[in-house]
Amino acid sequence: MQHAQLFDKTRQRALRNQHAAHIADYNFLIEHAAQSIIDRLSVITLNFETVAIYGGRTSPDSISAIIDALNAKTIFLCDMASALCTQLKNNFKSQSIHIIQSDAEWLPFANHSLDACIGLFEHHSLNDLPGALIQAQRAIRPDGLFMAALPGADTMYELREAMQRTEIDLYGGMAPHIFPFADKQQYGALMQRAGFALPVVDSEHLNVSYTNIFRLFHDLKSMAEGNYLNARDKKNLSRRFFQKCESLYRAENGFSAEERFDVVFEIIHLIGWAPDKSKQQQPLKPGSAETSLSAILSTES
């Protein structure tokens, strides 16, 4: 099946290579997502010996903490950009850690070869996310773990509206500048479609304050999250555009011209397990209940 090519993967890879040297100064959203994954892993008592971790923009300390939380023995650290893979090789010298240049859209792992697969800000920019989730589920052994953290639909939603209105006012039309992020319900449906058992999808919202809109977009570009949509307008936006957009955003959201303004980022967490009927809870067969619903409802409390 042919999928729409929303993202320019060549440009995405080029941006990661371009900003790799200084990305650690701007990856605060990815680091927050990594810490949330570490917290979630802390309540899971299973061992995952063979794991793949996608996300070369994550700090070495956070990657090491994820490896420790998984109790992993054989680790594949993956990223689509060669410069980030080189940094991973320089930061991780253990013979048990293998660096692979790989896009999360095309997994290089055989079926049932991993105990866990982790994705950090990787799955929001795949042209075939349903296919990638199916690949991940198949690559994991029965009762193996899949976890991913990625931006959600509420990310910069008010700013998106301000940019659209500004572009229409100035140019009489608009082009996409911010990704079409999915919401929790959509991700939940995709997890079920991919065949994950016991899927859980939750989210958190972060308010990040800025002095001006130029600092915001500088941060996004420097963490290699610039605009690499195929449908993007390839001409540079003017300074007047950004100033008008910021003024509109401040006015619509109650921020004065002198104070810092907040931007919302939603981080969605996906958790699922490869099916294993021998270890996981299974739904009861229809008609197997021993107590009728009417009897329960008629019971006095």
C-alpha positions in Angstrom: 0.0 0.0 0.0 1.4 3.4 -1.0 1.4 5.9 1.9 1.5 9.7 1.6 5.0 11.1 1.9 4.4 13.8 4.4 8.0 14.2 5.5 11.1 14.9 3.5 13.4 12.3 5.1 16.5 13.5 3.2 16.0 17.0 4.7 15.3 15.5 8.2 18.6 13.6 8.1 20.5 16.6 6.9 19.1 18.8 9.7 20.2 16.2 12.3 23.6 16.0 10.8 23.8 19.8 10.6 22.9 20.4 14.3 24.4 17.2 15.8 27.5 19.0 17.3 25.3 21.4 19.5 22.1 19.4 19.8 22.8 18.7 23.5 22.2 22.4 24.3 18.7 22.3 22.9 17.3 18.8 23.5 15.3 19.7 26.6 12.1 18.3 25.3 13.7 15.0 24.4 15.4 14.9 27.8 12.1 15.4 29.6 10.6 12.6 27.5 13.6 10.4 28.4 13.2 11.0 32.1 9.5 10.2 31.8 10.4 6.9 30.2 12.9 6.1 32.9 10.2 6.8 35.5 7.8 4.4 33.8 10.4 1.7 33.5 11.2 2.0 37.3 7.9 0.3 38.1 8.5 -2.6 35.7 10.4 -5.5 37.3 11.1 -7.6 34.2 14.5 -7.9 32.6 14.9 -7.1 28.9 18.2 -8.5 27.7 18.2 -7.5 24.1 16.9 -4.0 23.3 16.9 -1.3 20.6 16.8 2.4 21.5 15.9 4.9 18.8 16.9 8.5 19.5 20.5 9.7 19.0 19.6 13.2 20.2 19.1 11.9 23.8 22.0 12.5 26.2 24.4 9.7 27.1 23.3 9.9 30.7 19.7 9.4 29.9 20.4 6.5 27.5 22.6 4.9 30.1 19.7 5.2 32.7 17.3 3.6 30.2 19.7 0.7 29.6 20.1 0.2 33.4 16.3 0.4 33.9 15.8 -2.3 31.3 18.6 -4.5 32.8 19.8 -4.9 29.2 22.8 -7.0 28.2 22.8 -6.4 24.4 21.9 -2.9 23.2 21.4 -1.4 19.8 21.5 2.4 19.7 19.9 3.7 16.5 19.5 7.0 14.7 19.0 7.9 11.1 21.8 10.5 11.0 25.4 9.5 10.6 26.7 12.4 12.7 24.6 11.4 15.7 25.7 7.7 15.2 29.3 8.9 15.4 28.6 10.7 18.6 27.0 7.5 20.0 30.1 5.6 19.1 32.3 8.1 20.8 30.1 8.0 24.0 29.5 4.3 24.3 32.6 2.0 24.0 31.1 -1.1 25.6 31.2 -4.3 23.5 27.6 -5.0 24.4 26.5 -1.7 22.8 26.1 -1.6 19.0 25.5 1.5 17.0 23.2 1.3 13.9 22.3 4.0 11.5 18.6 3.2 11.1 15.3 5.0 10.6 12.6 3.9 12.9 10.4 3.5 9.8 12.4 0.5 8.5 13.6 -1.7 11.4 16.7 -3.9 10.6 15.7 -6.5 13.2 14.4 -10.0 12.6 11.0 -11.1 14.0 11.1 -11.9 17.7 14.7 -10.8 18.0 14.3 -8.0 20.6 13.0 -8.0 24.2 12.3 -4.3 24.1 12.1 -1.4 21.6 12.2 2.2 22.8 11.7 5.4 20.7 12.5 8.9 21.8 11.0 11.6 19.6 11.2 9.4 16.6 7.7 8.2 15.7 6.1 11.6 15.1 7.9 12.1 11.8 7.4 8.7 10.0 5.6 8.5 6.6 4.2 5.1 7.5 3.6 5.1 11.3 1.1 2.2 11.2 3.7 0.1 9.3 6.5 1.1 11.7 4.4 0.1 14.7 3.6 -3.3 13.1 7.3 -3.8 12.4 8.2 -3.0 16.1 5.5 -5.4 17.4 6.8 -8.2 15.2 10.5 -7.5 16.1 9.7 -8.0 19.8 9.6 -11.4 21.4 6.3 -12.5 23.1 5.7 -10.4 26.3 8.4 -7.9 25.1 8.0 -4.2 25.6 7.5 -1.3 23.2 7.7 2.3 24.5 7.8 5.6 22.7 7.6 9.3 23.6 6.6 11.8 20.9 4.9 15.2 20.5 1.1 15.2 20.6 -1.7 17.1 18.9 -1.8 19.9 21.5 1.8 20.9 20.8 1.9 24.6 19.8 -1.7 24.4 18.7 -2.4 28.0 19.5 0.8 29.2 17.8 -0.2 27.1 14.7 -3.5 29.1 14.5 -1.6 32.4 14.9 0.8 31.5 12.1 -2.0 30.5 9.8 -3.9 33.7 10.4 -0.8 35.8 9.9 0.2 34.1 6.7 -3.3 34.6 5.3 -3.3 38.3 6.3 0.1 38.9 4.8 0.2 36.6 1.7 -3.4 35.6 1.0 -2.7 31.9 1.6 -0.8 29.5 3.9 1.6 26.6 3.8 2.2 24.1 6.7 4.9 25.1 9.1 4.1 22.8 12.1 3.6 19.1 11.9 0.1 17.5 11.9 0.6 15.7 15.2 -1.8 12.9 16.2 -3.8 12.8 19.4 -4.0 10.1 22.1 -7.1 8.5 20.6 -5.5 8.2 17.2 -2.3 6.7 18.7 -4.3 4.3 20.8 -6.1 3.1 17.7 -2.8 2.6 15.9 -1.3 0.6 18.8 -4.3 -1.7 18.7 -4.1 -2.0 14.9 -0.5 -3.0 15.2 -1.4 -5.9 17.4 0.1 -4.7 20.7 -1.4 -6.3 23.9 -2.4 -4.2 26.9 -1.7 -0.8 25.1 -1.6 2.3 27.2 -1.5 5.8 25.9 -1.1 8.9 28.2 0.2 12.4 27.8 1.6 15.3 29.7 1.6 19.0 28.9 4.6 21.3 29.3 4.5 25.1 29.3 7.8 26.6 28.1 8.2 30.4 28.3 10.0 32.5 25.8 11.0 36.2 25.5 10.3 36.2 21.8 9.2 34.0 18.9 12.7 34.0 17.4 14.1 32.1 20.4 11.4 29.5 20.1 12.1 28.7 16.5 15.8 28.8 17.1 15.4 26.1 19.8 13.3 24.0 17.4 15.7 24.2 14.6 18.7 23.6 16.9 17.1 20.3 18.1 16.7 19.3 14.4 12.9 19.9 14.5 12.8 22.4 11.8 10.3 22.2 9.0 10.9 19.1 6.8 7.4 18.7 5.6 7.3 17.9 1.9 4.5 20.5 1.4 6.4 23.3 3.1 6.9 26.6 1.5 10.6 26.7 0.7 11.0 30.4 0.8 12.1 32.0 4.0 9.5 33.7 6.1 10.1 37.4 6.7 10.9 39.1 10.0 7.7 41.0 9.7 5.8 37.7 9.5 7.3 36.5 12.8 6.7 39.8 14.6 3.1 40.0 13.5 2.6 36.3 14.5 4.0 36.9 17.9 1.9 40.0 18.4 -1.2 38.1 17.5 -0.3 35.2 19.7 0.3 37.5 22.7 -3.0 39.3 22.2 -5.0 36.1 21.7 -3.5 34.4 24.8 -3.3 37.3 27.3 0.4 38.1 27.3 1.5 41.7 27.3 4.2 42.9 24.9 6.7 43.2 27.7 6.4 39.8 29.4 7.5 36.3 28.5 4.9 34.2 26.7 4.2 30.4 27.2 4.1 27.8 24.5 2.4 24.4 25.1 4.1 21.2 24.2 2.2 17.9 24.6 4.3 14.7 25.1 2.5 11.5 24.4 3.7 8.1 25.8 2.9 4.9 24.1 3.3 1.6 25.9 2.5 -1.8 24.5 3.5 -5.5 24.8 4.0 -8.2 22.2 1.2 -10.7 22.7 1.8 -13.7 24.9 -1.3 -15.6 26.0 0.7 -17.7 28.5 1.7 -14.7 30.6 -0.7 -11.9 29.9 -4.3 -11.4 31.1 -6.8 -12.3 28.5 -10.4 -11.1 28.2 -13.1 -13.6 29.2 -15.1 -15.3 26.5 -18.5 -13.9 25.8 -21.1 -15.6 28.1 -18.6 -16.9 30.6 -19.6 -14.5 33.4 -21.0 -16.2 36.5 -22.9 -13.2 37.8 -25.5 -11.3 35.8 -25.3 -7.5 35.4 -28.8 -7.2 36.7 -27.9 -9.0 39.9 -25.0 -6.6 40.4 -27.1 -3.5 39.8 -29.8 -4.6 42.1 -27.5 -5.3 45.0 -27.9 -2.6 47.7 -24.7 -0.8 48.8 
